[in-house]
């Protein structure tokens, strides 16, 4: 086999292994549409106001939601915009036998009625009240945002 025929053989073999131009363009389009991170916006945050220190917990929850929304895989690219709402339906604190019990129920909503709900009861040291409540809010936020991202990914997948 001559050098020219060997080169021709390699080029033809590579051409046969490559997908057609239309398939390559479609794959490139899919990659472009899912690269980067979408802009995820918290539309509304509802928090029980009857809790002592509610404003401080609300600020902590906002920053946690922002962090978790950035970490989540929404199945969308940088050209996409996703908005969601987050409602803390219940946040109760009670002390029993020297243990602080925090019960929290939260709901997240995407447009068109898709929603995710999370409930947790968590115990901790009553002297670290703020720390325990923030930990509960972190856990609930992570669960709801992760589930919302899963719902959005499923919606976007053909």
N, C-alpha and C positions, 0 to 999 in steps of 0.2 A: 504494500500500500504506500503510495507516495505521500509526501507531506501535504500537498494540496487536497488530495482525496481524504486524508485523515481530518484535516481542518473542516472540509465540507461535511463530513460525517458528524463531527462534533456540533456544528452549527445546526444541522438538520435535527439531530437528536434533541438538542436544547429547545428548538422550535416546537417539536412535538410534545415536549413535557410542559411547555408553558400553556396556560389557559388562553383562549381566544381573547382578542383585544376588548370585546364587549364585557366579558367576564372580569377582566383585569380592571376595567373602568368602574364596574359595579362594586367590586371589592374595595377599590380606592375611595369611592363615594361613601361606603359604609364606614370605613376606617376614619374618614374625615368627619363624618357626622357624629361619631362617638369618641373622638379624641378630645382631651381637655375636660374641664369640669363645667357643668351647667351653672347658671346663676340661680341659686336657691334662695327664695325670699320667704321669711316668716310674715304672713299677712296680718295675723291677729294672734295675740296671746291673752288668754283669759285665765286669771288667777284669783283664787278666793281672797277677798280683801279683809275678811274678818280675822285673819291670822296675824298675830303680833310679829312684826318684822317682815310683812308681806312684800314691801317694796324692795328690800334687800334680797329676798329669795327670788323675786321676779327678775332682778338684774342678773343674778347668778344663773337662773334658768335660761334667760336670753343668750348669755354667752355659751352655755352648754349646748343649746340647740344649734347655735351657729357652728360650733366645733363639730358636733355630730353630723350635721347636714353636709359639711365639707368632707368628712370622712366617708360618708355613705356612697355606694355605687348606685347612681340613679339611672344608669343605662342611657344617658344623654350626653351630648357633646357640649362644647363651649358656646355654641350658638343657641342653645336652649335656655328657656326660662321656666323655672318650676316654682310655684307658690304653694304654701300650705298654711294651715291654721292649727294652733295647739291650745288645748283647753285642759287646765287642771280642774277636774270636776270635784275632787275631794282631796283634802290634805288635813288629816286629823292627827293630833299628838295627844298621847295619854301616858301617864307615868303609873307603873304598876310594879310593886315589889322591887323598887330601886332600878327599874329598867324603863327607858323611854321607848314607847312603841309609836312608830310613825306609819300611818296608813295613807297611801296615795293612789288615786285613780286618775289617769290622764287619757285624753283622746286627741288624735291627730286626724286632720281631714285634708284630702287633696280635692281639687275640683272634680265635679261630676259625682260627688257622693262617696268616693272611696275613702275608707277610714281605717284607723288602727287604734286599738285600745290596750292599755296596760294597767295592771293593778299590782301593788306590792305592799307588804307589811314588813317592816324592818325594825329591829331593835338596836338600842345602843345606850351609851352612858348619858344620863340626864344632864350631866355637867357640860357635855359637848353637844348641846341641843342644836346649835347652828350647823355644826359639822355633820350630824346625823341627818338632818333635814336636807342639806345640800347633797349628801350622798344618795338619798332616796330620789331626789329630783334628777340627779345624773343618771341613775339606773332607769328610771321611767322614760326620760328623754331619749336615751340610747335605744331602748326597746321600740318606742313609737316611731322614731325617725328611721330606724333600720327597716321596720315593716312598711312604712310609707315608701321608702326607696324600692323595696321589693315589689310593691304594687305598681309603682311607676315603671320599673324595669319590665315587668310582665306586660304592661299596657303597650310599651314601645316595641316589644319583640313581636315580629310577625308570626 
